[in-house]
Structure formats: C-alpha cells, structure tokens
C-alpha cells in the first residue's frame, strides 16, 4: 500500500467528479471553440518547437494552457511574461506530467513528476474538487504567489483564478512544495507517487529550480477533462496574441 504522507494542505477525502477509470488513457479533450485558425497554428507551431520534451504534452491540454495564459496576461491577472507552467493531471502519476515553458525562447525549462491529492485517486487522478477538506486536486488556472520557508522547506503560494474550480486554494493552503513521495526514489520503490492533500507536490530533486523558475505572478494550469474556466476564451486569446504575441 502506498503511504499517505501529511502535507500543509488540509485533509479528509470527500469525492467529487467523474468515476475512476481502469484505463491509463486520459479522457479525451475536444479542441476549444472560437480559436482562430491563425492562433491554433501558432499554438501548434510552438508545441512542435518544444521538441521531444513536450512529446507527451497532449495538444488539447497545451491549447488550453496557451489560451488561458493569453487571456490572463491581457487582463493583468498574471504578471510574469512569457512563462507558462502546465500539468496534465489526468496522466498517471508515473508520468512526468508537469512542464514549465519559456514561451519566448520556445524551450521547456523543466519537466517533472507532480503528485495529486489523495482524494483524487491513486495512480490516476479522476476526481477533482475545490472543497475544503476534500484532499482533492483542484483543476484550473493559478497565479503563483510569494515564496516562503514552510514545514516542507522552500514553498510557493498559489492563488486560484477560477471561481468554483480552485478559488479555495488559499483557504486550503494549496502550495508548490517538495515531497519525498513525489520523487524518483519513491517511484522506484512503490511503482507510483504518493499523495498530497491537494497540493501539486514536487520532487525533492527539482522543487527549488521549479519554484524559482515560475517566480511570482506566473501562470500555472492544472488541467483535466472537468476543467471549466472563463479564461478559455478563444476569441479573446486571438485578440491578445495579435496585440502582444507571447509577451
């Protein structure tokens, strides 16, 4: 049995969302509506430029991350220009499912494992919740906040930007932090990662670099098929890109 280490996030699982699935194949995601052909081409071109490091980043997840980033930047909800972090939380925890991307340099800065909440499932996260004490991962766009030294060492606070999806992040103490159960050694021993109480917990061998790279005011998307976000506005993203590109 996989251990359930404590984290700074609040606990006791209550289940919300779709039933768990036996297959490792993540649920299908349809292309977003109202994304212009030109913007979609730019998003696909950037994905291709990222090379082999982004081969397992599903195009529909990448599209959602890019559209949300463009709209959030245009509206001043995130301040960090050209930096986008995205985690496909419906890939199994054995996959390196977090990418930190420099959009202007067209480069993957970091790719790593990331743990999901114990209320979200075991190997696969298939239940997501914004509820306090759910112990679930909450889907949605986050703005990275200040860094601090906590019980897990260097950590970075997150602010949920999607009402109803992740807006309780601060009340739930959802942060980026290191955890032994999110690292390679734990994965080799147990065959999968362990679980947080909702935080996107990072490998101890990479957490400092990732927390530093995303900085304060950056954009992070925790993506899954249940994601509903006002920031997934294809038309607004097209206008934003025409005005400022990936800035």
C-alpha positions as a printed NumPy array, in Angstrom:
array([[  0.   ,   0.   ,   0.   ],
       [  1.212,   3.489,  -0.826],
       [  1.847,   5.699,   2.162],
       [ -0.152,   8.877,   2.598],
       [  2.277,  11.452,   3.968],
       [  0.951,  14.634,   5.553],
       [  1.334,  17.958,   3.808],
       [  0.438,  21.534,   4.55 ],
       [ -2.874,  21.114,   2.718],
       [ -5.98 ,  20.206,   4.695],
       [ -7.245,  16.641,   4.589],
       [-10.116,  14.096,   4.819],
       [-11.244,  12.951,   1.411],
       [-14.675,  13.658,   0.032],
       [-15.157,  12.578,  -3.528],
       [-16.366,  14.813,  -6.327],
       [-16.261,  14.478, -10.083],
       [-16.296,  11.597, -12.578],
       [-15.859,   7.983, -11.518],
       [-12.382,   6.497, -11.647],
       [-11.361,   4.599, -14.79 ],
       [ -9.419,   1.373, -15.187],
       [ -7.525,   2.514, -18.268],
       [ -4.383,   4.648, -18.142],
       [ -5.652,   6.552, -21.174],
       [ -6.783,  10.042, -20.116],
       [-10.277,  11.196, -21.114],
       [-10.427,  12.894, -24.497],
       [-10.429,  16.685, -24.691],
       [-12.098,  18.446, -27.597],
       [-10.462,  21.463, -29.252],
       [-11.641,  24.763, -27.807],
       [-14.258,  26.709, -29.747],
       [-13.627,  30.157, -31.223],
       [ -9.876,  29.695, -31.52 ],
       [ -8.931,  31.196, -34.87 ],
       [ -7.052,  29.149, -37.405],
       [ -4.104,  31.531, -37.128],
       [ -3.841,  31.235, -33.344],
       [ -4.282,  27.479, -33.438],
       [ -1.45 ,  27.281, -35.946],
       [  0.781,  29.398, -33.69 ],
       [ -0.012,  27.162, -30.703],
       [  0.76 ,  24.021, -32.679],
       [  3.957,  25.536, -34.073],
       [  5.152,  26.402, -30.581],
       [  4.324,  22.896, -29.349],
       [  6.393,  21.408, -32.174],
       [  9.281,  23.773, -31.409],
       [  9.431,  22.47 , -27.84 ],
       [ 10.649,  19.167, -29.243],
       [ 10.884,  15.791, -27.598],
       [ 10.493,  17.204, -24.069],
       [  6.89 ,  18.122, -24.928],
       [  6.003,  14.993, -26.909],
       [  3.741,  13.704, -24.12 ],
       [  2.069,  17.074, -23.558],
       [ -1.331,  16.499, -25.144],
       [ -2.136,  19.119, -27.804],
       [ -5.581,  19.842, -26.325],
       [ -4.032,  20.456, -22.884],
       [ -1.379,  22.698, -24.409],
       [ -4.054,  24.628, -26.311],
       [ -5.985,  25.268, -23.088],
       [ -2.837,  26.411, -21.3  ],
       [ -1.905,  28.831, -24.095],
       [ -5.405,  30.277, -24.497],
       [ -5.779,  30.819, -20.754],
       [ -2.325,  32.37 , -20.465],
       [ -3.026,  34.845, -23.275],
       [ -6.341,  35.969, -21.766],
       [ -4.962,  36.189, -18.226],
       [ -1.965,  38.237, -19.383],
       [ -4.182,  40.567, -21.407],
       [ -6.382,  41.188, -18.362],
       [ -3.46 ,  41.618, -15.975],
       [ -4.322,  38.572, -13.878],
       [ -0.799,  37.175, -14.259],
       [  2.246,  39.418, -14.46 ],
       [  5.03 ,  37.067, -15.475],
       [  5.563,  37.481, -19.199],
       [  6.399,  34.514, -21.411],
       [  6.342,  31.887, -18.652],
       [  3.736,  29.121, -18.591],
       [  3.534,  26.045, -16.367],
       [  1.043,  23.297, -17.166],
       [  0.317,  19.942, -15.544],
       [ -1.836,  17.29 , -17.204],
       [ -3.319,  15.849, -14.027],
       [ -5.107,  13.02 , -15.842],
       [ -1.881,  11.346, -16.891],
       [ -0.791,   8.687, -14.372],
       [  1.457,   9.819, -11.547],
       [  4.234,   7.69 , -13.054],
       [  4.46 ,  10.218, -15.916],
       [  6.45 ,  13.429, -15.819],
       [  3.286,  15.434, -16.301],
       [  4.393,  18.954, -15.332],
       [  6.04 ,  21.263, -17.857],
       [  7.481,  24.731, -17.253],
       [  7.86 ,  26.508, -20.582],
       [  9.622,  29.666, -21.72 ],
       [  7.25 ,  30.783, -24.467],
       [  9.558,  33.382, -25.99 ],
       [ 12.607,  31.112, -26.121],
       [ 10.352,  28.192, -27.194],
       [ 12.002,  25.947, -24.649],
       [ 10.95 ,  23.529, -21.913],
       [ 12.751,  24.786, -18.815],
       [ 11.658,  21.949, -16.549],
       [  9.719,  18.733, -16.812],
       [  8.941,  16.794, -13.673],
       [  6.7  ,  14.494, -11.726],
       [  3.956,  16.1  ,  -9.679],
       [  1.769,  14.436,  -7.06 ],
       [ -2.003,  14.789,  -6.885],
       [ -4.279,  14.863,  -3.855],
       [ -5.186,  11.599,  -2.187],
       [ -8.888,  12.361,  -2.648],
       [ -8.365,  12.461,  -6.405],
       [ -7.39 ,   8.838,  -6.869],
       [ -4.399,   6.523,  -6.628],
       [ -2.28 ,   6.028,  -9.737],
       [ -4.799,   8.095, -11.702],
       [ -6.439,  11.334, -10.642],
       [-10.045,  11.161, -11.79 ],
       [-11.835,  13.184,  -9.1  ],
       [-11.22 ,  16.879,  -8.586],
       [-12.649,  19.282,  -6.063],
       [-12.391,  22.853,  -4.799],
       [-13.955,  21.892,  -1.477],
       [-12.131,  22.444,   1.782],
       [-11.146,  19.099,   3.374],
       [-11.71 ,  17.231,   0.113],
       [ -7.992,  16.289,  -0.142],
       [ -8.516,  16.561,  -3.914],
       [ -6.521,  18.344,  -6.544],
       [ -8.465,  21.318,  -7.907],
       [ -8.33 ,  21.98 , -11.638],
       [ -7.938,  25.463, -13.057],
       [ -5.602,  28.375, -13.613],
       [ -3.449,  29.603, -10.753],
       [ -1.295,  32.674, -10.249],
       [  1.95 ,  31.905,  -8.471],
       [  2.367,  33.986,  -5.333],
       [  5.199,  34.659,  -2.899],
       [  7.766,  32.074,  -1.841],
       [  8.337,  31.244,   1.821],
       [ 10.053,  28.752,   4.079],
       [  7.487,  26.312,   5.47 ],
       [  7.39 ,  22.844,   7.007],
       [  8.464,  21.437,   3.622],
       [ 11.215,  23.99 ,   3.118],
       [ 11.008,  26.403,   0.208],
       [  7.381,  26.643,  -0.96 ],
       [  5.331,  28.953,  -3.174],
       [  1.758,  30.002,  -2.522],
       [ -0.852,  29.669,  -5.261],
       [ -3.96 ,  31.748,  -5.889],
       [ -6.815,  30.037,  -7.723],
       [ -8.258,  32.16 , -10.528],
       [-11.317,  30.042, -11.395],
       [-14.336,  30.618,  -9.199],
       [-15.884,  27.306,  -8.219],
       [-12.941,  25.306,  -9.594],
       [ -9.93 ,  26.335,  -7.491],
       [-10.905,  29.555,  -5.706],
       [-10.46 ,  27.954,  -2.263],
       [ -6.75 ,  27.379,  -2.887],
       [ -5.58 ,  29.863,  -0.273],
       [ -8.034,  28.66 ,   2.374],
       [ -6.893,  25.088,   1.662],
       [ -3.188,  26.072,   1.83 ],
       [ -2.562,  24.778,  -1.684],
       [  1.094,  25.493,  -2.462],
       [  4.011,  24.269,  -4.525],
       [  6.326,  22.364,  -2.191],
       [  8.734,  19.451,  -2.103],
       [  7.726,  15.963,  -1.009],
       [  9.713,  12.74 ,  -0.807],
       [  6.678,  10.866,  -2.164],
       [  6.861,  12.893,  -5.395],
       [ 10.421,  11.923,  -6.267],
       [ 12.19 ,   9.267,  -8.326],
       [ 13.303,   7.203,  -5.329],
       [  9.735,   6.847,  -4.062],
       [  8.513,   5.993,  -7.562],
       [ 11.148,   3.262,  -7.973],
       [ 10.231,   1.744,  -4.614],
       [  6.421,   1.915,  -4.843],
       [  5.7  ,   1.923,  -8.575],
       [  3.793,   5.229,  -8.369],
       [  3.918,   8.506,  -6.496],
       [  2.329,   9.034,  -3.104],
       [ -0.355,  11.61 ,  -2.429],
       [ -0.655,  15.133,  -1.103],
       [ -3.759,  16.609,   0.484],
       [ -4.396,  18.663,  -2.634],
       [ -1.09 ,  20.397,  -3.304],
       [  0.805,  19.867,  -6.576],
       [  3.791,  18.435,  -4.686],
       [  7.17 ,  18.384,  -6.458],
       [ 10.193,  16.057,  -6.473],
       [ 12.835,  16.928,  -3.862],
       [ 15.484,  16.865,  -6.585],
       [ 13.715,  19.545,  -8.683],
       [ 11.467,  21.647,  -6.466],
       [ 13.874,  24.524,  -5.875],
       [ 14.55 ,  25.013,  -9.582],
       [ 10.852,  24.825, -10.467],
       [  9.719,  27.166,  -7.69 ],
       [ 12.4  ,  29.614,  -8.776],
       [ 11.556,  29.352, -12.477],
       [  7.823,  30.014, -12.139],
       [  8.533,  33.023,  -9.936],
       [  5.862,  35.32 ,  -8.549],
       [  2.961,  36.322, -10.766],
       [  3.325,  33.404, -13.15 ],
       [  0.64 ,  31.255, -14.776],
       [  0.055,  27.633, -13.793],
       [ -2.661,  25.386, -15.216],
       [ -3.704,  22.128, -13.574],
       [ -5.651,  20.584, -16.427],
       [ -8.206,  17.804, -16.694],
       [-11.372,  16.963, -18.619],
       [-13.608,  18.575, -15.976],
       [-11.959,  21.974, -16.357],
       [-14.387,  24.86 , -16.788],
       [-12.811,  28.293, -16.941],
       [-13.864,  31.736, -18.055],
       [-10.277,  32.209, -19.256],
       [-10.701,  29.605, -22.011],
       [-11.978,  32.285, -24.365],
       [-10.619,  31.524, -27.808],
       [-11.722,  34.808, -29.369],
       [-10.179,  36.91 , -26.575],
       [ -6.971,  34.881, -26.789],
       [ -6.753,  35.588, -30.521],
       [ -7.07 ,  39.312, -29.919],
       [ -4.449,  39.173, -27.18 ],
       [ -1.992,  37.304, -29.371],
       [ -2.495,  39.741, -32.24 ],
       [ -1.695,  42.609, -29.848],
       [  1.33 ,  41.28 , -27.953],
       [  2.229,  37.76 , -29.089],
       [  3.554,  35.602, -26.245],
       [  4.564,  38.629, -24.162]])
